Amino acid sequence: MRGDLAGLILGLLAAWLPYHRWRRLPHWIPVERAAFVSGLLTVLGGAAIGIPGFLEHAGANVSFLNQTIVTEAQRNAQVNYNRGLVMGFSGLSIFTFLFVTPKGLLTLYLLGSGSVRAGGAWFGDPVGDPILTGIDYLVAGRRARRRDDRARRERETLEGPEIPDRLVTAAAAGLPGCDVVVVSSRRKHGWENGVVVLTADAAYRIGQPEERTIAGRLRTLYPLIEHKDFEAIRKSVYYDWPIRSR
């Protein structure tokens, strides 16, 4: 019983995390079942902070209004004009509270986060806290870009300087069943198995690409099979044969 209560409390807290992080949590933390309650409690927390905070803020504005009217009356100024001006400012108390004061900003955040999370959980599409999710997305994206850049640099080191493509026969490449093989010093974007390569004189379908180390350098081999059947072309790329091969 005590373990279930601890799991529920941890689930209420873990529901703030980005949704894709939930699957990494231990199975005994019922984060998905606790998501709706967590969002609802967050809304109630926002109301508990916001209601007294707003009353205090509005009271201060009313006191400022009364003091201003009394001061202007003592100075025999245009009381009616200033009264309308200050009363209008007092009527904006809800907006100044929510968007200017620290308590108002916290209230707005808790109400928004709780409503989004409770609504998502209720309709079967749970989400974590929007701000934490956004921060996680930025951090994870930056980390993924650094990882991709590191992998690209390591691969370019293995590939060496970029050089023109070479065309070799299937026998020379050891790839039977194709008509010609393109040996490239870089992987070609969009060149995947089944894609049709359009050239000036014919069309070829790409077989399964293969990577090999040739003369100490990493190379990508693209076997091409002449496209003679009537199968529909769903995806194609244009390729200009190397000049020396012509």
N, C-alpha and C positions, 0 to 999 in steps of 0.2 A: 504493500500500500504506500509506504514511504517512497519506494522507488518510482511508482507511478506518478506520485505528486511531483517528485523532482524532475521526471521526464516531461511532465506537463509544463512546469515552470520554464524549463529550458526550451521547450517548444514554443512558448509564448515569446521568449526573447529571440530565438533563432528565426522566427517568422519575419524579423526585420531584415535578415540577410537577403542578398540577391537570390532569386529563385533557383538559378542553376547551381548554387552552392548547397542547396538543401539535400541533394542526392549524396553528398559527401558526408552527411551527418550520420551518426550511429542509428541503427534501426529502432532503438528504444526511445528515440526522441520523436514524438508524434507531431512534427512540425506542420504537416499539411492539415491535420485535424485541428490544430491549435491556431491556424492562420486567421480564421474568421474572428475568433474570440480575441486574438491579439490585436487585430485591427479595430474591433469594437472598443476594447479597453483603451486604445490609443485615442480614439475619438472622445471617450469619456474623460480621459486625462486632459485633452485639449480644452474641453468644456470646463473642467474643474479649475484650470488655470485662467481661461479666457473670461468667464463670467465675472468673478470678483475683480479681475484685472480691469475689465472694461468699466465696471461700476466705479472703481476707484479713479480711472482715467476720466470718465464722464463727469464724476463729482468734482474733480479738479478743474475741468473746463467750465462747469457751472459756477464754481467759486470765482474763477477768473472773470466770467461774464458779469457776475454781481459786483465784483470789486471795480471793474471797468465802468459800469453804469454809475456806481456811487461816485467814483472819482470824476467822471465827466459832468455829473450833475453838480458837484461842488464847484466845478470850474465854469458852470453856465455854458457848456459847449453844446453842440448839436446832439442832444441826447438820443433823439429818435433815430438819427442816422447811425450813430455808433452802436446803439442797441441792436438794430437790425444786422449790422455787420458782425458783431460779436456773437449774436444768437445763431447766425448762419454758420460761423466757425464752430460753435458748440454742436450744431446739428451734424457736423462731419466727424464727430468723436469716434464713431465706429471705424471710420477709415483711417483716421490718424492713429487710433489704437492698434489696428491690425498691421499697418504698413510702416509705422514709425517707431513704436515702442518695442523694447525687447520682449516683453510678455506677449504683445500682440503678434510679433513675428513667430514666436514659439507656438502660440495658439494656432496660427494659420498653418504652420508646418505640421503640427500634430493632427489637426482636423483633416488636412489634405492627405497626409500619409495614411492615416487610419481609414479614411473613407475609401481610398483607392485599394488598399489591401483587403479590407473587409468585403468590398464589392467584388473584387476579383475572386476571393475565396468562395463567396456565396454563389457565384455563377460558374464555378468550376474552372476558373482560370487564375490561379493564385499567383501573386507577384510579391516581391520583397519591397522594402522601402524605396521609393523612387530616387531619392538623392543618393543613397548607398549604392543602388543599382547603377546610376549614372557614373559615380566615381569608380565603381568596379569595372564598368565598361571601358572607361578611359585608361585606367591602369592596365587592364588586361590587353587592350588594343596596343598600348605602347610596348608592353612586354612582348606581344606577338610580333610586332614590327622589328624589335631588336633581335628576336630569335630568327626571323626570316632573313634579316640583313646578315646575321652571322652565318647562317646556312648558305646564303648566296655567295658570300666572300669565300667560304671554305670550298664550295663547289667550283668557283672561278679559279681558285688556286689549283685545284686538281685538273681543270680543263686547260689552263694556260691561256696564252693570247688567243683572241678570236681570229680564226682563219676561214677562208672560203670553204664551202661544202665540197665534198668529193663524191663522185658517183662510181660505184663498183658493182660488179656482177654478183648475182646471188651465190655463185660458187666461190668467188673470192672472199665474200663476207661470211660464208658458211651458213647461209640462211636459205635453204631450199624452199621452193614453192612461190618465189616472187620473181619479178622481171628485172628489177634494179634496186639497189640499196643506196640511200642517201646517208653519207657519213658526215655528221655535223659536229662542230666544236661547241655548240650551244644547244640546249633544248629549244625546240620551236614552239611558240605559243599556238595553240589550237591544233597541233599535229597529234592527233590521238587515233587509237585503233578504230578503223571503220570510216574515218574522214576521207573524203575524196580530194585528191590533189589535181588541180587543173593546170595544165601546161599549154604551151603554144601548139603542140601537135597531138596531144592525147590526154586522157584522164586516167588517173591511177587511184586505187584505194590503198590506204595505209594499213599494213599489218601491225602486229604487236611490236612496238618500239623496244629496243634493247640497248642497254648501256654496257660498254666495254672499255677497258684500258688498253689503248693502242700506242705503242712507242712511249709509254710512260705518261700519257695524257688520257683523261676521261673523254670518251666520245659517245654520242648518241646515234644509233643506227636505226634508220626508218626504212623497212622493207616496203616497196611499192609494187602492187599488182595491177596490171592494166585493167581498166574498167571497161569490159566488153559486154557485159550483160545489160539487162534493162531494169536493174534494180534502181529504185528512186534514190536520188542524191539528196540527203537531208542536211548535210553539212559539208562545206567545201572550203578549200583555201587555194589561192593562186600561187604558183611557183615558177620562177624563171630559172631554167637550167643553167648551171655554171658555164661560163664562156669556154673554158678549156674542154668541158665535156662535149660541147657542140662540135 
